[in-house]
Amino acid sequence: MLESLGVKLLDWGISQAADLLFEQTQAHLKQRLNKDDLQTAIALGVKAAKAHERELLAKLDDKQQRQFKQAVFSDSDVQGELQRPFRDEGKPRIEYLIAGFRKVAVATGKPLGENALKPWLEAFSDAYFEHTSALRFDLAKQDYCRQLINYYDELQFLGIDDVDPNEDSKAIESIFVMPDAVAERPPNQEGMNFLGRQAYFDWHETYSFEEEAADLGRQKALIQEQKRINESAEKQWSGAKVSASNLLNQQGKSKRVLLGAPGSGKTTLMSYFTVKLAKEALREDSETPVAADWGLSAGTLPILIRIRDLATKSDLTVLEYAAQFAKTTLGCQPLPGGFFERWLQEGKALILLDGLDEVAEDGKRQDIANKIDNFLRQEQFAQNPAIITSRPAGYYRSFFNTTDYPHYLLQPFDDGQIEQFISNWYDQRESSQTEADGGKESLRKALDEQERIKSLARNPLLLTIIALIHRWRAELPRDRHELYDRAVNTLIRTWDKKREITSHQVLQYLKLEDLRRLMEQVAYWVHTQGGTGEQQGGTLIDRDELVAKLAKDIQTLKRREQLERHETKAEAERFLDYIRDRTGLLNEQGKDRYAFVHKTFQEYLTTQEIRDRQEDEGIAVALDHIRDHLHDAHWREVLLLLIAQQKRSNPGKCLEAILSYSSCPYEKWLHRNLFFAANCLAENVAVAEDNWVNQILEDLVALEVEPTTPSNIRQQVFKALCGLAATQYEPLVLHRLMNVPEGTIKEDRLRNYRAELGDRLNVIEEYLILFADSDSGVRYSAAEAVGKLGKNLKGTLDSEVDGNVLEALVNWLETHPDLEGVSNAVDALWSLVAEV
């Protein structure tokens, strides 16, 4: 660099001056400064002043010039002025530099050319300051980006009960999966110009709920309303679906609002954007130019602000808060004045404002939204992209208009994103690739076999909880209620990170341990109101009715405090807002209407309330619920989860009640009681009385072997018996099927049973023998069957087992190269080892 400037180090004593300057620089800068940068800064100043140098030194001979040049930048006064940019004090002051130069000239015995002194120093000072200022900002940016990475580049696993205490946090990039977002439908298309609760307001203008409630009954009217709200929401968010990274692209509107349900990954997404850009700024990730891929300028500076914390600093501007956060929370060294403004004015910043919904009060939320809007509209900052995130609950259309701020809704994970998360998860958490592959296959299989759990896994937070539990236990709990229990506890505990409940900052009377009990009581009451017939969302309830129910339960729970009615009502309202805004168990659908986000949680918590009543009233409570709701689709999961948690002789009594239930004259042809009892066994419930288990298995096998059994019933039998795989009843089922009279079950169907019930390896080896059959149809069917079974074998193939399937298949291929079945055998091999 200096050679290209044409400036010699010794000529003006630049090397010595840089050494002195380096030693006097603040310690925090010295750790990151390069002496070459200081030499370059001084050299640039000297070069800029070159035009005035001859006149400046005309009165000095060559020796005196050398003495002066080598002494002037070592002078203490001059060094002090050169320090100013590094102390964030601005340019070196000309009058002080003049005094220093004159002092050195006197010391050398000859005066300088006074007419050239000031112009020389002005030219020097401008060029020096420009370079050192840029250097100072670059050093500050490096420090800021390092601290951003230290602060945000890890996923903490907080609030999760009963997982390995040594489970460590992981770098966000190693696990992160980019979600998708869907655009709000453009305004004024078929009247769809609403957002969130506005959908309800627009519709409500031409509809009277009270009139419909008078005709249908209030709860039926609510269910009808819930269906209409769901339909309108589908229309509202029917715009283009894009990767969430596309929201950063500056084409068109550069500022966006991103809404997302609790646990949908909003905060993680903001942290990921921040970390990736910070690492790129440090050139740690230079091979992957994410800024360009995301439509951002190279070197974009991320500015991430948690809106909830910003709202507590009402006396600070947005940028003042950002600077304070950098110093006090991130631990950055003091930033140069105008640090954020520098990048913003160049259009090289990304503004991320996370969690508007976490500002507790509606009025304050509107105030902070106005503050953010005013900041983003400033002309000098307008060219920078920005994303504001919020949950739909607590978000109002008045905050940010959709003309200037296009709105997007974060989408649940699809199957491909779940698969990518599982792959990332185990690749990062297992040292052995074999163990990682085994973990992946085990978790995939567990999710594929349990639709309700997979539905939960579409939420990134719940997927993380599921993955943590799976890795800790090496499998998901066979008993689903154990998984639901941990998930509910986590959702309640995770959002109390700052101990606001414990310290009564949020709730005045309730403690953390009270929340679970209240949610159980509310869930049971809500569930008894009826359902929509849909599996995903819970039952819709009026806010006023919900508050009244909560107030009554709080009064009972806190009877020792002898709370007044107005106190319990106020606490109920605070509790409802907390559960809605922070835990994600309840959400708001329409104006003053609430429902459980996942019906699974409503059902599970309902069973917990029934079990709590059992402690006082005994098994009769459970039996009454079975008799009242058996074969009611709305109660099916509740009953299965309830029976699965029974102990000692209770499961037998429940099975007796189910098998003896009689509600319709056609039950003897449908066998619904039998199939439901088998579903109870599939929950791995421990039944003390063998007679009930034997009766269920005997009746199912009898239907299987009976030639006149209708095809639909036969399909239900196969599903019921195979549902007992990996339970304590699997050996009993397999034993009964293998001991039926020969020929009563077709051989291929029996092999299918065996493959599902733990004998898959032996079944495949039997099919391998059939590859040599003289009948080409037999060979083809055998290869096809092996291929289908092979898809579920990948996790098994890595283990050493006698008669390894792959080895047997390869040996068969090598010894029968000319048989027609070779092509089918190769197809089977492909199914076993290829990525399908």
URTAKA-V288122 format. One record per residue. RES is the residue in three letters. PHI is phi as a letter, one per 30 degrees, with the letter a starting at -180 (NA if undefined). D_CENTER is the distance of its C-alpha to the mean C-alpha in whole Angstrom. Layout:
# URTAKA-V288122
res = <RES:RES>
phi = <PHI:PHI>
d_center = <D_CENTER:D_CENTER>
This chain:
# URTAKA-V288122
res = <MET:LEU:GLU:SER:LEU:GLY:VAL:LYS:LEU:LEU:ASP:TRP:GLY:ILE:SER:GLN:ALA:ALA:ASP:LEU:LEU:PHE:GLU:GLN:THR:GLN:ALA:HIS:LEU:LYS:GLN:ARG:LEU:ASN:LYS:ASP:ASP:LEU:GLN:THR:ALA:ILE:ALA:LEU:GLY:VAL:LYS:ALA:ALA:LYS:ALA:HIS:GLU:ARG:GLU:LEU:LEU:ALA:LYS:LEU:ASP:ASP:LYS:GLN:GLN:ARG:GLN:PHE:LYS:GLN:ALA:VAL:PHE:SER:ASP:SER:ASP:VAL:GLN:GLY:GLU:LEU:GLN:ARG:PRO:PHE:ARG:ASP:GLU:GLY:LYS:PRO:ARG:ILE:GLU:TYR:LEU:ILE:ALA:GLY:PHE:ARG:LYS:VAL:ALA:VAL:ALA:THR:GLY:LYS:PRO:LEU:GLY:GLU:ASN:ALA:LEU:LYS:PRO:TRP:LEU:GLU:ALA:PHE:SER:ASP:ALA:TYR:PHE:GLU:HIS:THR:SER:ALA:LEU:ARG:PHE:ASP:LEU:ALA:LYS:GLN:ASP:TYR:CYS:ARG:GLN:LEU:ILE:ASN:TYR:TYR:ASP:GLU:LEU:GLN:PHE:LEU:GLY:ILE:ASP:ASP:VAL:ASP:PRO:ASN:GLU:ASP:SER:LYS:ALA:ILE:GLU:SER:ILE:PHE:VAL:MET:PRO:ASP:ALA:VAL:ALA:GLU:ARG:PRO:PRO:ASN:GLN:GLU:GLY:MET:ASN:PHE:LEU:GLY:ARG:GLN:ALA:TYR:PHE:ASP:TRP:HIS:GLU:THR:TYR:SER:PHE:GLU:GLU:GLU:ALA:ALA:ASP:LEU:GLY:ARG:GLN:LYS:ALA:LEU:ILE:GLN:GLU:GLN:LYS:ARG:ILE:ASN:GLU:SER:ALA:GLU:LYS:GLN:TRP:SER:GLY:ALA:LYS:VAL:SER:ALA:SER:ASN:LEU:LEU:ASN:GLN:GLN:GLY:LYS:SER:LYS:ARG:VAL:LEU:LEU:GLY:ALA:PRO:GLY:SER:GLY:LYS:THR:THR:LEU:MET:SER:TYR:PHE:THR:VAL:LYS:LEU:ALA:LYS:GLU:ALA:LEU:ARG:GLU:ASP:SER:GLU:THR:PRO:VAL:ALA:ALA:ASP:TRP:GLY:LEU:SER:ALA:GLY:THR:LEU:PRO:ILE:LEU:ILE:ARG:ILE:ARG:ASP:LEU:ALA:THR:LYS:SER:ASP:LEU:THR:VAL:LEU:GLU:TYR:ALA:ALA:GLN:PHE:ALA:LYS:THR:THR:LEU:GLY:CYS:GLN:PRO:LEU:PRO:GLY:GLY:PHE:PHE:GLU:ARG:TRP:LEU:GLN:GLU:GLY:LYS:ALA:LEU:ILE:LEU:LEU:ASP:GLY:LEU:ASP:GLU:VAL:ALA:GLU:ASP:GLY:LYS:ARG:GLN:ASP:ILE:ALA:ASN:LYS:ILE:ASP:ASN:PHE:LEU:ARG:GLN:GLU:GLN:PHE:ALA:GLN:ASN:PRO:ALA:ILE:ILE:THR:SER:ARG:PRO:ALA:GLY:TYR:TYR:ARG:SER:PHE:PHE:ASN:THR:THR:ASP:TYR:PRO:HIS:TYR:LEU:LEU:GLN:PRO:PHE:ASP:ASP:GLY:GLN:ILE:GLU:GLN:PHE:ILE:SER:ASN:TRP:TYR:ASP:GLN:ARG:GLU:SER:SER:GLN:THR:GLU:ALA:ASP:GLY:GLY:LYS:GLU:SER:LEU:ARG:LYS:ALA:LEU:ASP:GLU:GLN:GLU:ARG:ILE:LYS:SER:LEU:ALA:ARG:ASN:PRO:LEU:LEU:LEU:THR:ILE:ILE:ALA:LEU:ILE:HIS:ARG:TRP:ARG:ALA:GLU:LEU:PRO:ARG:ASP:ARG:HIS:GLU:LEU:TYR:ASP:ARG:ALA:VAL:ASN:THR:LEU:ILE:ARG:THR:TRP:ASP:LYS:LYS:ARG:GLU:ILE:THR:SER:HIS:GLN:VAL:LEU:GLN:TYR:LEU:LYS:LEU:GLU:ASP:LEU:ARG:ARG:LEU:MET:GLU:GLN:VAL:ALA:TYR:TRP:VAL:HIS:THR:GLN:GLY:GLY:THR:GLY:GLU:GLN:GLN:GLY:GLY:THR:LEU:ILE:ASP:ARG:ASP:GLU:LEU:VAL:ALA:LYS:LEU:ALA:LYS:ASP:ILE:GLN:THR:LEU:LYS:ARG:ARG:GLU:GLN:LEU:GLU:ARG:HIS:GLU:THR:LYS:ALA:GLU:ALA:GLU:ARG:PHE:LEU:ASP:TYR:ILE:ARG:ASP:ARG:THR:GLY:LEU:LEU:ASN:GLU:GLN:GLY:LYS:ASP:ARG:TYR:ALA:PHE:VAL:HIS:LYS:THR:PHE:GLN:GLU:TYR:LEU:THR:THR:GLN:GLU:ILE:ARG:ASP:ARG:GLN:GLU:ASP:GLU:GLY:ILE:ALA:VAL:ALA:LEU:ASP:HIS:ILE:ARG:ASP:HIS:LEU:HIS:ASP:ALA:HIS:TRP:ARG:GLU:VAL:LEU:LEU:LEU:LEU:ILE:ALA:GLN:GLN:LYS:ARG:SER:ASN:PRO:GLY:LYS:CYS:LEU:GLU:ALA:ILE:LEU:SER:TYR:SER:SER:CYS:PRO:TYR:GLU:LYS:TRP:LEU:HIS:ARG:ASN:LEU:PHE:PHE:ALA:ALA:ASN:CYS:LEU:ALA:GLU:ASN:VAL:ALA:VAL:ALA:GLU:ASP:ASN:TRP:VAL:ASN:GLN:ILE:LEU:GLU:ASP:LEU:VAL:ALA:LEU:GLU:VAL:GLU:PRO:THR:THR:PRO:SER:ASN:ILE:ARG:GLN:GLN:VAL:PHE:LYS:ALA:LEU:CYS:GLY:LEU:ALA:ALA:THR:GLN:TYR:GLU:PRO:LEU:VAL:LEU:HIS:ARG:LEU:MET:ASN:VAL:PRO:GLU:GLY:THR:ILE:LYS:GLU:ASP:ARG:LEU:ARG:ASN:TYR:ARG:ALA:GLU:LEU:GLY:ASP:ARG:LEU:ASN:VAL:ILE:GLU:GLU:TYR:LEU:ILE:LEU:PHE:ALA:ASP:SER:ASP:SER:GLY:VAL:ARG:TYR:SER:ALA:ALA:GLU:ALA:VAL:GLY:LYS:LEU:GLY:LYS:ASN:LEU:LYS:GLY:THR:LEU:ASP:SER:GLU:VAL:ASP:GLY:ASN:VAL:LEU:GLU:ALA:LEU:VAL:ASN:TRP:LEU:GLU:THR:HIS:PRO:ASP:LEU:GLU:GLY:VAL:SER:ASN:ALA:VAL:ASP:ALA:LEU:TRP:SER:LEU:VAL:ALA:GLU:VAL>
phi = <NA:d:d:d:d:i:c:d:e:d:e:c:i:d:d:d:d:d:d:d:d:d:d:d:d:e:e:d:d:e:d:c:d:c:e:d:d:d:d:d:d:d:d:d:d:d:d:d:c:e:d:c:d:e:d:d:c:d:d:c:d:d:d:d:d:d:d:d:e:d:c:d:d:c:d:d:d:d:e:d:d:d:d:e:e:d:c:h:c:j:d:d:d:d:d:d:d:e:d:d:d:d:d:d:d:d:d:d:j:b:d:c:d:e:d:c:d:d:e:d:d:d:d:d:d:d:d:d:d:e:d:d:d:d:d:d:d:d:d:d:d:d:d:d:d:d:d:e:d:e:d:c:d:a:c:c:c:c:i:c:d:i:c:e:d:d:d:c:d:b:e:d:d:d:c:e:b:d:d:c:b:c:d:d:e:e:e:i:c:h:i:d:c:b:b:h:d:d:e:d:d:d:d:d:d:c:b:c:d:d:d:d:d:d:d:c:j:d:d:d:d:d:d:d:d:d:d:d:d:d:d:d:d:d:d:d:c:c:d:d:c:b:d:e:d:d:d:d:d:d:d:i:d:c:c:b:c:c:c:a:d:e:i:d:j:d:d:d:d:d:d:d:e:d:d:d:d:d:d:d:d:c:i:d:b:d:d:b:d:d:e:d:d:c:i:c:d:d:i:e:c:d:b:c:b:d:d:e:d:e:d:d:c:d:d:c:d:e:d:d:d:e:d:d:d:d:d:d:c:d:i:d:d:e:d:d:e:i:e:d:e:e:d:d:d:d:i:b:b:c:c:c:c:c:i:d:d:d:d:d:c:e:d:d:d:d:d:d:d:d:d:d:d:d:d:d:d:e:e:d:c:d:d:c:d:b:b:c:c:a:d:e:d:i:c:c:d:d:d:b:d:d:d:c:b:e:c:b:c:d:c:d:d:c:d:d:d:d:d:d:d:e:d:e:e:d:d:d:c:b:d:c:d:d:d:d:d:d:d:e:d:d:d:e:d:d:d:d:d:b:e:d:d:d:d:d:d:d:c:e:d:d:d:d:d:d:d:d:d:d:d:d:c:i:a:d:e:d:d:e:d:d:d:d:d:d:d:d:d:d:d:d:d:e:d:c:e:c:h:d:d:e:c:i:d:c:c:d:c:d:c:e:d:d:d:d:d:d:d:d:d:d:d:d:d:d:d:d:d:j:b:d:i:c:d:d:d:d:d:d:b:d:d:d:d:d:d:d:d:d:d:d:d:d:d:d:d:c:d:d:d:h:d:d:e:d:d:d:d:d:d:d:d:d:d:d:d:d:d:d:d:c:d:i:d:c:b:c:b:i:d:h:b:b:a:d:d:c:d:e:d:e:d:d:d:d:d:d:d:d:d:d:d:d:e:c:c:i:d:e:d:d:d:d:d:d:d:d:b:e:i:d:e:d:c:e:d:d:d:d:d:d:d:d:c:d:b:h:d:d:e:d:d:d:d:d:d:d:d:c:d:b:b:a:d:c:d:d:c:d:h:d:d:d:d:d:d:d:d:d:d:d:d:i:d:d:c:d:c:d:d:d:d:d:d:d:d:d:d:d:d:d:d:d:d:d:d:d:d:d:d:d:d:d:d:d:d:e:d:d:d:d:d:d:d:i:c:d:c:e:d:d:d:d:d:d:d:d:c:d:e:e:j:d:b:e:d:d:d:d:d:d:d:d:d:d:c:j:c:d:d:d:d:d:d:d:d:d:d:d:d:c:d:d:d:d:d:d:d:d:d:d:d:d:d:d:d:d:d:d:d:c:c:e:d:d:d:d:d:d:b:d:i:e:d:d:d:d:d:d:d:d:d:d:c:b:d:c:d:d:d:e:d:d:d:d:e:d:d:e:d:d:c:d:d:c>
d_center = <47:50:52:51:52:55:55:57:55:58:60:58:57:54:52:54:53:49:50:51:48:45:47:47:43:41:39:36:37:39:36:35:38:40:44:44:42:45:48:46:46:50:51:49:51:54:54:53:57:59:61:62:63:66:68:66:67:71:73:71:73:71:71:70:67:66:66:64:61:61:61:60:56:56:58:56:56:55:52:51:51:49:46:46:43:41:41:40:43:44:47:50:52:56:58:57:57:60:62:60:62:65:65:65:67:70:69:70:73:72:71:68:69:68:67:65:63:61:60:59:57:55:54:53:51:49:48:47:45:43:42:42:40:37:37:36:33:32:32:31:28:28:27:25:23:23:22:19:18:19:17:14:14:12:10:12:12:13:15:15:19:21:19:21:21:21:18:17:14:13:13:10:12:13:10:8:8:9:9:12:13:17:19:21:25:27:29:33:32:34:33:29:29:27:23:22:24:27:27:28:31:32:33:34:37:39:38:39:37:40:42:40:39:43:44:41:40:37:35:35:35:32:31:32:31:27:28:29:26:24:26:26:22:22:25:24:21:23:23:22:18:17:14:12:14:18:17:18:22:24:26:27:26:24:22:19:18:14:13:10:10:9:6:5:3:7:7:6:7:10:10:10:13:15:15:16:19:20:21:22:24:26:26:24:23:26:26:23:23:20:22:24:22:20:23:23:26:27:26:24:23:20:20:17:18:16:19:19:21:23:24:26:28:30:32:30:30:26:28:29:26:24:27:28:24:25:28:27:23:23:26:27:31:33:32:35:36:34:31:28:31:32:29:29:32:32:29:27:24:21:20:16:17:14:14:17:17:17:21:22:25:26:29:27:24:26:28:25:24:28:28:25:27:30:28:27:30:32:34:34:30:29:29:25:22:20:17:17:13:14:13:16:18:20:20:24:25:27:25:24:27:25:28:27:23:22:19:16:14:11:11:10:10:13:15:15:11:11:14:13:10:13:15:13:13:16:18:17:18:21:24:26:25:27:25:21:23:24:20:19:22:22:18:18:22:20:18:21:23:21:20:19:17:15:15:13:11:10:7:4:5:8:8:8:11:13:12:14:16:17:18:20:22:22:22:20:22:25:25:22:23:22:18:18:20:17:15:17:18:14:13:17:17:13:14:18:17:20:22:23:24:26:28:28:27:25:27:31:32:29:27:24:26:27:24:23:27:27:24:26:29:27:26:29:31:28:29:32:32:32:29:28:29:25:23:19:20:22:26:26:28:30:29:32:33:30:31:34:33:30:33:36:33:33:37:37:34:36:39:41:40:42:40:41:40:38:37:35:34:33:30:29:28:26:25:24:22:20:19:18:16:15:14:13:16:18:18:21:22:25:28:28:26:24:22:20:16:17:20:20:19:22:24:23:24:27:28:28:30:33:33:33:36:37:38:41:42:41:41:42:39:37:40:41:37:38:41:40:37:37:37:35:32:30:31:30:27:28:31:30:28:30:33:31:31:34:37:40:42:40:38:42:43:40:41:44:43:41:44:47:45:47:46:47:50:48:46:49:48:44:43:40:41:41:38:36:38:37:33:33:35:32:29:31:33:36:39:42:45:45:47:44:42:46:46:43:43:47:46:43:45:48:47:46:49:51:52:52:48:47:44:41:42:42:39:38:40:38:34:35:37:34:32:33:32:31:32:35:37:37:40:42:41:42:45:46:45:47:50:51:54:54:53:52:48:48:48:44:43:44:42:39:39:39:37:34:36:35:38:37:38:42:41:40:43:45:44:45:49:49:48:52:53:56:54:52:50:49:48:46:44:44:42:40:39:38:36:34:34:33:29:28:30:28:27:31:32:31:33:37:39:42:43:40:39:39:42:44:43:44:47:48:47:49:52:52:52:54:53:52:49:47:45:44:43:41:39:38:38:35:33:33:32:31:27:27>
